[in-house]
């Protein structure tokens, strides 16, 4: 379920809890998570992914490492490098 900033999320101990940001509501056990809107980031060849696809991550968490000085070479045919 998608909620907008200030929109009602749930009632707890007689108080209405409102969303602080635009997010998707996800219930995991007894925990209610507000997940940011999906984002797409282009990843270059040679990038090492640190997290698994579909994982929930914290803000400011590193998701991939890239060495800007390495440019992978992808071969179009099988063979041996000399």
C-alpha positions as CSV (number, residue, x, y, z in Angstrom):
1,X,0.0,0.0,0.0
2,X,1.4,3.4,-0.9
3,X,0.9,6.3,1.5
4,X,1.5,10.0,1.1
5,X,3.2,12.4,3.6
6,X,0.7,13.1,6.5
7,X,-1.6,10.3,5.5
8,X,-3.0,7.9,8.2
9,X,-1.0,4.7,8.5
10,X,-2.3,3.0,11.7
11,X,-3.8,3.7,15.1
12,X,-1.7,2.8,18.2
13,X,-2.7,3.4,21.8
14,X,-5.5,5.7,20.7
15,X,-3.3,7.9,18.6
16,X,-3.2,8.1,14.8
17,X,0.2,7.4,13.3
18,X,0.8,9.4,10.1
19,X,3.5,8.8,7.4
20,X,6.4,11.3,7.6
21,X,7.2,10.8,3.9
22,X,5.8,9.3,0.7
23,X,6.4,5.5,1.1
24,X,5.2,2.0,0.7
25,X,3.9,0.3,3.8
26,X,5.3,-3.2,4.4
27,X,4.4,-5.5,7.3
28,X,7.1,-7.8,8.4
29,X,6.0,-9.9,11.4
30,X,5.0,-7.4,14.1
31,X,7.1,-4.6,12.5
32,X,5.6,-2.0,10.2
33,X,8.1,-0.6,7.7
34,X,7.7,2.5,5.5
35,X,9.8,1.8,2.4
36,X,10.9,4.7,0.1
37,X,9.7,4.8,-3.4
38,X,11.5,2.4,-5.8
39,X,14.6,3.8,-7.5
40,X,16.7,2.6,-10.4
41,X,20.4,3.1,-10.5
42,X,22.5,2.3,-13.5
43,X,25.4,0.0,-12.6
44,X,28.5,-0.1,-14.8
45,X,30.3,-3.2,-16.0
46,X,32.8,-4.4,-13.4
47,X,30.7,-3.2,-10.4
48,X,30.6,-5.5,-7.4
49,X,27.1,-5.7,-5.8
50,X,27.3,-5.9,-2.0
51,X,23.6,-6.6,-1.3
52,X,21.2,-9.2,-2.7
53,X,18.3,-8.2,-5.0
54,X,15.2,-7.5,-3.0
55,X,17.0,-6.8,0.3
56,X,15.8,-4.1,2.6
57,X,18.6,-1.6,3.3
58,X,19.1,1.4,5.5
59,X,19.6,4.9,4.1
60,X,23.2,5.7,3.3
61,X,24.1,2.0,3.1
62,X,26.6,1.1,0.4
63,X,25.0,-1.2,-2.2
64,X,27.8,-1.6,-4.7
65,X,31.5,-0.9,-5.2
66,X,33.1,0.3,-8.4
67,X,36.8,0.9,-9.3
68,X,36.7,3.8,-11.7
69,X,40.3,2.9,-13.0
70,X,39.3,-0.6,-14.1
71,X,37.5,-1.1,-17.4
72,X,36.6,-4.7,-18.0
73,X,37.2,-6.1,-21.5
74,X,34.4,-8.5,-22.6
75,X,35.4,-10.9,-25.3
76,X,33.0,-11.7,-28.2
77,X,34.7,-15.1,-28.9
78,X,36.4,-17.9,-26.9
79,X,40.1,-18.0,-27.0
80,X,43.4,-17.6,-25.1
81,X,44.9,-14.3,-24.1
82,X,48.7,-13.9,-24.8
